[in-house]
Amino acid sequence: MAIVVLKDLLEAGVHYGTSSSLWHPRMKPFIYGKRNKIHIVDIRQTVRGLIEAYHYAAKLGKANKTLLFVGTKRQARDVVREAARAAGQPFVTERWLGGTLTNFETIRASIRRLDAIEQDMASPEYMRQPKKLQARQGRERRRILRNLEGVRNMTRLPDAIFV
């Protein structure tokens, strides 16, 4: 079975690029042609790149390496989340937080804060706290969970990122 089928890519509309007035000259080797002021992407090169990415990801999987899945577009969120969960890998589907890789300790601190909030919510004293404090902690928990749900169990930097 083929990894990628050209016909499927064509039907999905992968070959449609951007407006020909918005292109960057370094993209010239990847452009097949131009139609109605829109660049057509060379799908053969796309297929080659997809096959290379497939083999690289498979090699990482066999070596038990960490692959961070990133897909923040609305259409890709569910697909990326399900693929990452099926592979047991971390993911980012909502918002990419600046410093996720370069300032990982701060991200870990936010995750520790989330754990502390959830531990606090599980205690019997939580219901005795003022409603305002409960609401504030609930909002903070939802915000942190939304942004860091997928990287919650990530203890170290990933070996590769799949965007």
C-alpha positions, -999 to 999 in steps of 0.1 A, spaced: 0 0 0 13 35 -9 20 59 18 6 89 -2 -15 88 -33 -13 117 -58 -49 115 -66 -60 119 -30 -38 150 -27 -53 165 -58 -88 159 -46 -79 175 -12 -67 206 -31 -31 204 -17 -18 218 -50 -34 252 -46 -9 277 -34 -12 314 -25 -18 344 -48 10 349 -72 15 384 -59 22 371 -24 49 346 -31 85 345 -20 113 340 -46 127 311 -26 95 291 -33 103 290 -71 116 254 -70 84 242 -54 60 259 -78 47 239 -107 29 268 -125 4 296 -123 -33 296 -131 -57 325 -126 -31 345 -105 -27 316 -81 5 294 -79 1 257 -83 24 237 -60 44 208 -74 27 178 -58 55 154 -67 79 173 -44 51 174 -18 48 136 -20 86 132 -17 86 154 14 57 135 29 74 101 24 106 114 40 86 128 69 68 94 73 101 75 74 117 99 98 86 97 122 87 59 120 124 59 128 117 82 158 89 59 169 110 28 168 137 45 188 111 55 215 117 92 209 93 120 216 74 137 187 54 168 195 23 172 173 13 208 166 -19 218 147 -36 250 158 -59 255 129 -95 249 137 -98 222 109 -68 203 121 -73 204 159 -94 172 163 -73 152 138 -40 162 154 -53 155 190 -66 121 180 -34 111 161 -12 123 190 -33 104 216 -32 72 195 6 75 193 9 84 230 28 116 221 24 152 234 4 177 213 -6 214 210 -39 221 194 -51 254 209 -25 281 211 12 278 207 26 295 238 58 314 233 87 298 251 72 263 250 105 250 239 130 278 248 116 284 283 103 250 291 108 255 329 81 282 329 57 258 311 65 231 337 57 257 364 23 263 349 17 226 348 27 223 385 2 251 392 -25 232 374 -17 201 394 -19 221 426 -53 236 416 -67 202 408 -54 187 441 -70 217 459 -103 210 441 -102 174 452 -98 182 489 -130 184 511 -120 219 522 -125 233 487 -162 235 490 -158 256 522 -138 283 503 -156 314 491 -173 311 457 -152 339 442 -120 319 450 -135 287 436 -146 306 404 -111 321 400 -94 288 404 -118 272 380 -111 298 353 -74 294 358 -76 256 356 -96 258 323 -72 283 308 -41 263 317 -58 230 307 -68 245 273 -33 257 265 -12 229 281 -34 198 280 -13 180 254 21 188 269 10 181 305 29 148 306 59 160 287 89 159 311 116 170 287 119 187 254 107 167 223 131 151 199 111 164 169 81 185 161 54 175 136 35 206 124 
